[in-house]
Amino acid sequence: MAGHSQFKNIMHRKGKQDAKRGKLFTKLIREIMTAARGGLPDPAHNPRLKAAVNAAKAENMSKDTIERAIKRGSGGEDGVVYDEVRYEGYGPGGVALIVEALTDNRNRTASEVRSIFTKNGGSLGETNSVAFNFARKGSVVYPAAAASADAMFEAGVEAGAEDVVSGDEAHEIVTEPDALGGVRDALEAKFGAAQQAKLVWRAVNFIPLAEEPAKALFDLIEALEDSDDVQAVHANYDVADDVLQRLSAA
């Protein structure tokens, strides 16, 4: 039940934040460039690039912009090289956070992330200081309208998924890391391109939060996600439905 609750928490908060999209294309372009540089420039033969392109298309990024990002990433044009870095720390209420970033300046990004933690009641730790709270998993996400919960569950199980969690806004199909590609391909054959298909850090234990620490944590996560360098933030919190509703209405 904790996994179901956690996915619901994430999607509920994401729904509120989707209105703030000013920096979304910057993050998507960085991921496309990094994926293209790390493998073949053809999405059909580069799973990470395929996932990045699908995510960009889902946000209505133009074909020309996507192709230019692929070309820059694969060396067809001079482009910035982005390093993948991970930060770990604690937020309000003792919640563990893993922050994934793509940066062309490690010193700048480390300083910015540390400052955001400090200003928002958190503390940045050393690598692997909180990773034991998470497991590396594959995550395939479809909008809720793609299929009924029962149909998505059956398709996920048949494809070899470890878990299928459905909410009001989306379905998440959870896999072992090595099974991500096969499960994604099987689901896309039935339901079309996934909204997301990538490796994530999935919490294995959860910290229940009351309203005040939950608000402080969401402020920290929002500040981190507002950074151009930050690609994803993973946290092991759990917030009750009534608290989420009050925070969303605030």
C-alpha positions as CSV (number, residue, x, y, z in Angstrom):
1,M,0.0,0.0,0.0
2,A,2.9,2.4,0.6
3,G,3.9,2.2,-3.0
4,H,0.4,3.1,-4.1
5,S,0.2,6.0,-1.7
6,Q,3.6,7.3,-2.8
7,F,2.7,7.3,-6.5
8,K,-0.5,9.1,-5.7
9,N,1.4,11.7,-3.7
10,I,3.8,12.3,-6.5
11,M,1.2,12.6,-9.2
12,H,-1.0,14.9,-7.0
13,R,2.0,17.3,-6.5
14,K,3.0,17.0,-10.1
15,G,-0.4,18.0,-11.3
16,K,-0.1,21.3,-9.4
17,Q,3.4,21.9,-10.7
18,D,2.7,21.2,-14.3
19,A,1.5,24.8,-14.6
20,K,5.1,25.9,-14.2
21,R,6.6,24.8,-17.5
22,G,8.9,27.6,-18.3
23,K,12.1,25.5,-17.9
24,L,10.7,22.2,-19.0
25,F,12.0,22.3,-22.6
26,T,15.6,23.1,-21.3
27,K,15.5,19.9,-19.2
28,L,14.1,17.8,-22.1
29,I,16.7,19.1,-24.6
30,R,19.5,18.3,-22.2
31,E,18.2,14.8,-21.8
32,I,17.9,14.3,-25.5
33,M,21.5,15.6,-26.1
34,T,22.9,13.4,-23.3
35,A,21.0,10.3,-24.6
36,A,22.2,10.9,-28.2
37,R,25.8,11.4,-27.1
38,G,25.8,8.2,-25.0
39,G,24.5,5.9,-27.8
40,L,23.3,5.9,-31.4
41,P,21.5,9.0,-32.6
42,D,18.6,6.9,-33.8
43,P,15.8,6.5,-31.2
44,A,14.9,3.2,-32.7
45,H,18.2,1.8,-31.6
46,N,18.8,3.9,-28.4
47,P,16.2,3.2,-25.7
48,R,17.2,6.2,-23.6
49,L,17.0,8.5,-26.6
50,K,13.6,7.0,-27.6
51,A,12.2,7.7,-24.1
52,A,13.6,11.3,-24.2
53,V,12.1,11.9,-27.6
54,N,8.7,10.5,-26.5
55,A,8.7,12.7,-23.4
56,A,9.5,15.8,-25.6
57,K,6.7,14.9,-28.0
58,A,4.3,14.5,-25.1
59,E,5.1,18.1,-24.2
60,N,4.5,19.3,-27.8
61,M,8.1,20.0,-28.6
62,S,8.6,20.6,-32.3
63,K,10.2,18.0,-34.6
64,D,12.9,20.5,-35.6
65,T,13.8,21.2,-32.0
66,I,14.1,17.5,-31.2
67,E,16.2,16.8,-34.3
68,R,18.5,19.7,-33.6
69,A,19.0,18.5,-30.0
70,I,19.9,15.0,-31.3
71,K,22.3,16.4,-33.8
72,R,24.0,18.6,-31.2
73,G,24.2,15.7,-28.8
74,S,25.7,13.2,-31.4
75,G,28.4,15.7,-32.4
76,G,26.8,17.0,-35.6
77,E,27.0,20.5,-34.2
78,D,29.1,22.0,-31.5
79,G,27.3,21.5,-28.3
80,V,27.8,21.6,-24.5
81,V,28.7,18.3,-22.9
82,Y,26.5,17.6,-19.8
83,D,27.7,15.4,-17.0
84,E,25.3,13.2,-15.0
85,V,25.6,13.9,-11.3
86,R,23.7,12.7,-8.2
87,Y,23.2,14.5,-4.9
88,E,21.7,13.1,-1.7
89,G,20.4,14.7,1.5
90,Y,17.6,15.2,3.9
91,G,14.6,17.5,3.8
92,P,12.0,18.7,6.4
93,G,10.6,15.9,8.5
94,G,13.7,13.8,8.0
95,V,12.7,12.8,4.4
96,A,15.5,11.4,2.3
97,L,16.0,12.9,-1.2
98,I,18.0,11.9,-4.2
99,V,18.6,14.7,-6.8
100,E,19.6,13.8,-10.3
101,A,21.1,16.5,-12.5
102,L,22.7,17.2,-15.9
103,T,25.3,19.9,-15.7
104,D,28.1,21.5,-17.7
105,N,29.6,22.9,-14.5
106,R,29.8,20.6,-11.5
107,N,31.0,23.3,-9.1
108,R,28.1,25.6,-10.0
109,T,25.5,22.9,-9.7
110,A,26.8,21.6,-6.4
111,S,26.8,25.1,-4.9
112,E,23.3,25.8,-6.2
113,V,21.8,22.5,-4.9
114,R,23.5,22.9,-1.5
115,S,22.1,26.5,-1.2
116,I,18.6,25.3,-2.1
117,F,18.7,22.6,0.6
118,T,20.0,25.0,3.2
119,K,17.4,27.8,2.4
120,N,14.6,25.3,2.6
121,G,15.2,23.5,5.8
122,G,17.2,20.6,4.4
123,S,20.8,19.4,4.5
124,L,23.0,18.0,1.7
125,G,24.8,14.8,2.5
126,E,27.5,12.6,1.0
127,T,27.0,10.2,-1.9
128,N,25.2,7.1,-0.7
129,S,24.1,8.8,2.6
130,V,20.4,8.1,1.8
131,A,20.5,5.7,-1.1
132,F,19.7,2.8,1.2
133,N,16.1,4.2,1.4
134,F,15.6,3.6,-2.3
135,A,15.8,0.8,-4.9
136,R,16.7,1.3,-8.6
137,K,13.7,0.4,-10.7
138,G,12.4,0.9,-14.2
139,S,9.3,3.1,-14.5
140,V,6.9,3.2,-17.4
141,V,4.1,5.8,-17.1
142,Y,1.0,6.2,-19.1
143,P,-1.8,8.8,-18.7
144,A,-4.9,7.4,-17.0
145,A,-6.9,7.7,-20.3
146,A,-4.6,5.2,-22.0
147,A,-6.4,2.2,-20.5
148,S,-8.5,1.1,-17.6
149,A,-6.7,0.2,-14.4
150,D,-7.6,-3.5,-14.9
151,A,-6.4,-3.5,-18.6
152,M,-3.1,-1.8,-17.7
153,F,-2.6,-4.2,-14.8
154,E,-3.2,-7.2,-17.0
155,A,-0.9,-5.9,-19.7
156,G,1.8,-5.0,-17.2
157,V,1.8,-8.4,-15.6
158,E,1.8,-10.2,-18.9
159,A,4.8,-8.1,-20.0
160,G,6.8,-9.0,-16.9
161,A,6.3,-6.0,-14.7
162,E,6.9,-6.1,-11.0
163,D,4.0,-3.9,-10.0
164,V,1.3,-1.7,-11.6
165,V,0.0,1.3,-9.8
166,S,-3.0,3.3,-11.1
167,G,-4.2,6.7,-10.0
168,D,-6.6,9.4,-11.1
169,E,-4.0,10.9,-13.5
170,A,-1.7,8.1,-14.5
171,H,-0.6,4.5,-14.5
172,E,2.9,3.6,-13.4
173,I,4.3,0.2,-14.4
174,V,7.3,-0.8,-12.2
175,T,10.0,-3.1,-13.4
176,E,13.4,-4.5,-12.5
177,P,16.1,-2.4,-14.2
178,D,17.0,-5.1,-16.8
179,A,13.4,-5.6,-17.7
180,L,12.5,-2.0,-18.5
181,G,13.1,-2.2,-22.2
182,G,11.1,-5.4,-22.8
183,V,8.2,-4.2,-20.7
184,R,8.1,-0.8,-22.3
185,D,8.2,-2.4,-25.8
186,A,5.3,-4.8,-24.9
187,L,3.2,-2.0,-23.5
188,E,3.9,0.4,-26.4
189,A,2.7,-2.3,-28.8
190,K,-0.7,-2.2,-27.1
191,F,-1.0,1.4,-25.9
192,G,1.3,3.5,-28.0
193,A,4.2,5.6,-26.8
194,A,4.7,5.8,-23.1
195,Q,4.7,9.2,-21.3
196,Q,7.8,8.1,-19.5
197,A,10.1,5.1,-19.6
198,K,13.3,5.4,-17.6
199,L,15.2,4.2,-14.5
200,V,14.2,5.9,-11.3
201,W,15.0,5.7,-7.6
202,R,11.9,4.2,-5.9
203,A,11.5,4.6,-2.1
204,V,11.4,1.3,-0.1
205,N,10.4,3.0,3.2
206,F,8.3,6.1,3.8
207,I,8.2,9.0,6.2
208,P,4.7,10.1,7.1
209,L,4.4,13.9,7.1
210,A,1.9,16.2,8.7
211,E,0.8,19.4,6.9
212,E,3.5,21.9,8.0
213,P,6.6,19.6,7.2
214,A,4.8,18.5,4.0
215,K,4.5,22.1,2.9
216,A,8.1,22.8,3.7
217,L,9.2,19.6,1.8
218,F,7.2,20.5,-1.2
219,D,8.7,24.0,-1.2
220,L,12.2,22.4,-1.2
221,I,11.4,19.9,-4.0
222,E,9.8,22.7,-6.1
223,A,12.9,24.9,-5.6
224,L,15.2,22.0,-6.7
225,E,13.0,21.2,-9.7
226,D,13.1,24.9,-10.7
227,S,16.9,24.6,-11.3
228,D,17.8,24.2,-15.0
229,D,20.4,21.6,-14.0
230,V,18.1,19.3,-11.9
231,Q,16.3,16.6,-14.0
232,A,14.6,14.6,-11.2
233,V,14.0,14.6,-7.5
234,H,13.1,11.4,-5.6
235,A,11.9,11.5,-2.0
236,N,10.5,8.9,0.5
237,Y,7.6,10.9,1.9
238,D,3.9,9.9,2.4
239,V,1.2,12.5,2.9
240,A,-2.5,11.8,3.7
241,D,-5.2,12.7,1.1
242,D,-6.8,15.4,3.2
243,V,-3.4,17.1,3.7
244,L,-2.6,17.0,0.0
245,Q,-6.0,18.5,-0.8
246,R,-5.4,21.4,1.6
247,L,-2.0,22.1,0.3
248,S,-3.2,22.0,-3.3
249,A,-6.0,24.5,-2.5
250,A,-3.6,26.9,-0.7
